[in-house]
Amino acid sequence: MKKIKNYLLFLIVLCICPIIVQAGTIRFNTPVKTSENTYEFTLTVDNIKLNAISGNISITNGTITNIIMSSSWINQTGNSGNFYFYRNGGQTGSYTVATIQVTMTGNSEYKIGNWEYNLNKCKIDKYNHYFGEDGTLVSKETYDKTCSISKDASLKTLKPSQGTLSPTFNSSLELYSMTVGNSTSSISFSTTTNNSKAKVISGNTCSLKVGLNLCKITVRAEAGNEKTYTITVTRKNTSGGTASNDASIKNLQVHGATLTKTFNSQTTEYDLKPNKNANSIYFTFTMNSNNQTYTSQSCGLTSATKTCKLTVTAEDGVTKKSYVFNILQDSTTSTNNTTNNTTGSTSTSSSTNKNTSTNTSQKGSTTGTTSSKTDNSEVDIEEVGIDSNPNQNTDGNEDENKNIEEENQDATNKNEEETANKIKLPIVNKEIEKNIFFIVIAVVDLCIGILIGVLITKHYKKTKNK
């Protein structure tokens, strides 16, 4: 009876030991009796590429007497219950890692815990084994040369295509300034990194408006950390003199709504009546300082929207002026006489949303920012008034389109990954996750093992009673 109990406990525990990873498995197989109270079983792998396996073997009323490794694997821990097996390079396919011999006395229970199984690459394990880029064992010198990940995100050189940096470039200094003529509408920077594996991910080219511009060059190290160099570039106005501090506008045109009184440059508050079915409005305006025309991005309209505020920044990059537009909802009336909007040519200037309770200023390369209050009762559109090329779309819109394309591509890649991780069941013509499929198989395996154990036990009892 004791022998049967030993064997059944051993079998039942091992039925729950298989570890399933998508299309592959790693498991301790059913024990085989080799002599009185002695069993042996194998650790096998199917369709998983590995070069390191570790875990814990716990046996009550039993001991591990020997662990025999396959020719390519090494036992780091001897016959200890805490085992660590590794090899020089990854191994794939179906193969045996180790044969474990166990002696048991009395009723014994066997458990496996704390599993880890890896394909170590560019890793140092706790026993100071150096695994190289391909998973093979290498010397410390080779490891340091090929696998050490650099955190150096600094630049070695930084040279503008026009003008001169002030102060002179220094790798550790991140803030600079410079001045260019009015004819310079954009500037590029030639860069090299101190570490060959670091990359400049943005900022090599910077569009310039008249006045102050912040050009930012971001460098990403091999380890993923980033460093940003900021250059304040001043573009002179047409006369070559000081940038204008006039932030007033003229010839305002509202798209998607109607002003209830004629626009005046000195008047900063107006009522607007949205057009029927309009869900947003935007503004076209001309700067008094240079007679150039710009178009803002949209101010979203909802039933909760009460005002849209247009904030314009002058050439000097500092002086600002705001125009407030009260939104007249359907139930609102105005005593002001309705007049036609003044006309003006259109152009594009970028903006983003601004939270009036928590301001977030994110200046673009050529224009300012827009922001939106969380309850949508007030929308603040902040426009930098001067753009180097007012009749062209800004870099902000191009970046937005690019971000949308990247998001769509990420969604496509995600769908492909989800499809690859599913198995189609021909009987029911449905797809299920591979992990779920193999977990179900493991549960069925467990139930069959338990059922067999119960049937054998009942059969033995009936035979004994007879």
Backbone hydrogen bonds, N-H to C=O, Kabsch-Sander energy under -0.5 kcal/mol:
donor,donor_aa,acceptor,acceptor_aa,energy
5,K,1,M,-2.5
6,N,2,K,-2.9
7,Y,3,K,-2.5
8,L,4,I,-3.1
9,L,5,K,-2.9
10,F,6,N,-2.3
11,L,7,Y,-2.6
12,I,8,L,-3.1
13,V,9,L,-2.3
14,L,10,F,-1.9
15,C,11,L,-1.6
16,I,12,I,-0.7
16,I,13,V,-1.0
17,C,14,L,-1.1
19,I,26,I,-3.1
20,I,18,P,-0.5
21,V,19,I,-0.5
21,V,24,G,-2.4
24,G,21,V,-2.4
25,T,46,D,-1.8
26,I,19,I,-2.2
27,R,44,T,-2.4
29,N,27,R,-0.5
29,N,42,T,-2.8
32,V,40,E,-2.8
34,T,38,T,-2.1
35,S,38,T,-1.3
38,T,35,S,-2.2
39,Y,102,V,-2.9
40,E,32,V,-2.0
41,F,100,I,-2.1
43,L,98,A,-2.9
44,T,27,R,-2.7
44,T,42,T,-0.6
45,V,95,Y,-2.6
46,D,25,T,-3.1
47,N,93,G,-1.3
48,I,93,G,-0.7
50,L,48,I,-0.6
50,L,91,Q,-2.0
51,N,118,N,-2.5
52,A,118,N,-1.3
53,I,85,F,-2.9
54,S,116,E,-2.9
55,G,83,F,-1.9
56,N,113,G,-2.4
57,I,81,G,-3.2
58,S,56,N,-0.5
58,S,111,K,-2.8
60,T,109,E,-2.5
62,G,59,I,-0.8
63,T,103,T,-2.4
65,T,63,T,-0.6
65,T,101,Q,-2.2
66,N,101,Q,-1.3
68,I,99,T,-3.2
69,M,67,I,-0.6
70,S,97,V,-2.3
73,W,70,S,-1.4
74,I,86,Y,-3.0
76,Q,74,I,-0.7
76,Q,84,Y,-2.6
77,T,84,Y,-0.6
80,S,77,T,-1.4
83,F,55,G,-1.4
83,F,81,G,-1.0
85,F,53,I,-3.4
86,Y,74,I,-2.1
87,R,51,N,-1.9
88,N,72,S,-0.6
89,G,87,R,-1.2
89,G,135,G,-1.4
90,G,134,D,-0.6
91,Q,50,L,-2.6
95,Y,45,V,-2.2
95,Y,93,G,-0.5
97,V,43,L,-3.0
98,A,43,L,-1.1
99,T,68,I,-2.8
100,I,41,F,-3.2
101,Q,66,N,-3.1
102,V,39,Y,-3.4
103,T,63,T,-2.5
104,M,37,N,-2.9
105,T,61,N,-3.1
109,E,60,T,-0.6
111,K,58,S,-2.6
113,G,56,N,-2.3
116,E,54,S,-2.0
118,N,52,A,-2.4
120,N,118,N,-0.7
122,C,132,G,-1.9
123,K,131,F,-1.0
125,D,123,K,-0.6
125,D,129,H,-1.6
128,N,125,D,-2.1
130,Y,128,N,-0.5
131,F,123,K,-2.7
131,F,129,H,-0.7
132,G,130,Y,-0.5
132,G,136,T,-3.8
135,G,132,G,-1.4
138,V,130,Y,-2.7
143,Y,139,S,-2.5
144,D,140,K,-2.9
145,K,141,E,-1.6
146,T,142,T,-2.3
147,C,143,Y,-3.1
148,S,143,Y,-1.0
150,S,148,S,-0.5
153,A,151,K,-0.8
156,K,192,T,-3.3
157,T,192,T,-1.6
159,K,190,S,-2.5
161,S,188,S,-2.5
166,S,177,S,-1.8
173,L,170,N,-1.7
176,Y,230,T,-2.3
177,S,166,S,-2.0
178,M,232,T,-2.1
180,V,234,T,-2.7
184,T,181,G,-1.3
185,S,183,S,-1.0
187,I,206,C,-2.6
189,F,204,N,-2.8
190,S,159,K,-3.2
191,T,189,F,-0.5
192,T,157,T,-1.4
194,N,154,S,-2.0
198,A,195,N,-1.7
199,K,220,R,-2.5
201,I,199,K,-0.7
201,I,218,T,-2.0
202,S,218,T,-1.1
206,C,187,I,-3.0
208,L,185,S,-3.3
211,G,235,R,-2.7
212,L,315,E,-0.6
213,N,233,V,-1.4
215,C,213,N,-0.7
215,C,231,I,-2.8
216,K,214,L,-0.5
217,I,229,Y,-3.0
218,T,202,S,-2.0
218,T,216,K,-0.6
219,V,227,K,-3.1
220,R,199,K,-3.4
221,A,219,V,-0.5
221,A,225,N,-3.2
223,A,150,S,-2.2
224,G,221,A,-1.5
227,K,219,V,-2.3
229,Y,217,I,-2.9
230,T,174,E,-3.2
231,I,215,C,-3.2
232,T,176,Y,-2.7
232,T,230,T,-0.5
233,V,213,N,-2.8
233,V,231,I,-0.8
234,T,178,M,-2.5
234,T,232,T,-0.5
235,R,211,G,-2.8
235,R,233,V,-0.6
236,K,180,V,-2.0
236,K,234,T,-0.6
237,N,241,G,-1.0
240,G,237,N,-1.7
247,A,245,N,-0.8
250,K,286,T,-2.9
253,Q,284,T,-3.0
255,H,282,Y,-2.9
256,G,254,V,-0.5
258,T,273,K,-1.9
260,T,271,D,-1.9
267,T,264,N,-1.4
270,Y,324,V,-2.4
272,L,326,N,-3.3
273,K,258,T,-2.5
275,N,256,G,-2.5
278,A,275,N,-1.9
281,I,299,C,-1.8
282,Y,255,H,-1.5
284,T,253,Q,-2.7
285,F,294,Y,-2.5
286,T,250,K,-2.6
287,M,292,Q,-2.6
288,N,248,S,-1.9
291,N,287,M,-1.9
294,Y,285,F,-3.0
296,S,283,F,-2.9
299,C,281,I,-3.4
300,G,298,S,-0.6
301,L,279,N,-3.1
305,T,302,T,-1.2
306,K,377,S,-3.0
307,T,377,S,-2.0
308,C,325,F,-2.4
309,K,379,V,-3.3
310,L,323,Y,-3.0
311,T,309,K,-0.6
311,T,381,I,-3.4
312,V,310,L,-0.5
312,V,321,K,-3.3
313,T,383,E,-2.2
314,A,319,T,-3.0
316,D,244,S,-2.0
317,G,314,A,-1.8
321,K,312,V,-2.3
323,Y,310,L,-2.9
324,V,268,T,-3.5
325,F,308,C,-2.6
326,N,270,Y,-3.4
326,N,324,V,-0.5
327,I,306,K,-3.4
328,L,272,L,-3.2
328,L,326,N,-0.6
329,Q,327,I,-0.8
332,T,329,Q,-2.1
339,T,259,L,-0.9
342,T,252,L,-0.8
348,T,390,P,-1.1
348,T,392,Q,-0.5
349,S,295,T,-2.3
355,N,358,T,-0.5
356,T,354,K,-0.6
362,Q,360,T,-0.7
364,G,367,T,-1.4
371,S,353,N,-1.4
371,S,380,D,-3.0
373,K,378,E,-1.6
376,N,373,K,-1.9
379,V,307,T,-2.2
380,D,354,K,-0.5
380,D,371,S,-1.5
381,I,309,K,-4.1
381,I,379,V,-0.6
382,E,369,T,-0.9
382,E,380,D,-0.7
383,E,311,T,-4.0
383,E,381,I,-0.7
385,G,313,T,-2.7
385,G,383,E,-0.5
387,D,385,G,-0.5
392,Q,389,N,-1.7
397,N,394,T,-0.5
398,E,394,T,-1.3
399,D,395,D,-2.7
400,E,396,G,-2.0
401,N,397,N,-2.2
402,K,398,E,-2.3
403,N,399,D,-2.4
404,I,400,E,-2.0
405,E,401,N,-2.2
406,E,402,K,-2.4
407,E,403,N,-2.3
408,N,404,I,-2.3
409,Q,405,E,-2.4
410,D,406,E,-2.6
411,A,407,E,-2.2
412,T,408,N,-2.2
413,N,409,Q,-2.8
414,K,410,D,-2.3
415,N,411,A,-2.2
416,E,412,T,-2.3
417,E,413,N,-2.2
418,E,414,K,-2.5
419,T,415,N,-2.3
420,A,416,E,-2.2
421,N,417,E,-1.2
422,K,419,T,-1.5
423,I,432,I,-3.1
425,L,423,I,-0.5
425,L,430,K,-3.6
429,N,425,L,-1.6
430,K,425,L,-1.2
432,I,423,I,-2.5
434,K,421,N,-3.0
437,F,433,E,-2.4
438,F,434,K,-2.5
439,I,435,N,-2.0
440,V,436,I,-2.5
441,I,437,F,-1.8
442,A,438,F,-2.2
443,V,439,I,-2.4
444,V,440,V,-2.6
445,D,441,I,-2.6
446,L,442,A,-2.2
447,C,443,V,-2.7
448,I,444,V,-2.7
449,G,445,D,-2.1
450,I,446,L,-2.5
451,L,447,C,-2.7
452,I,448,I,-2.6
453,G,449,G,-2.1
454,V,450,I,-2.5
455,L,451,L,-2.5
456,I,452,I,-2.4
457,T,453,G,-2.2
458,K,454,V,-2.6
459,H,455,L,-2.4
460,Y,456,I,-2.3
461,K,457,T,-2.1
462,K,458,K,-2.4
463,T,459,H,-2.2
464,K,460,Y,-2.2
465,N,461,K,-2.5
466,K,462,K,-1.9
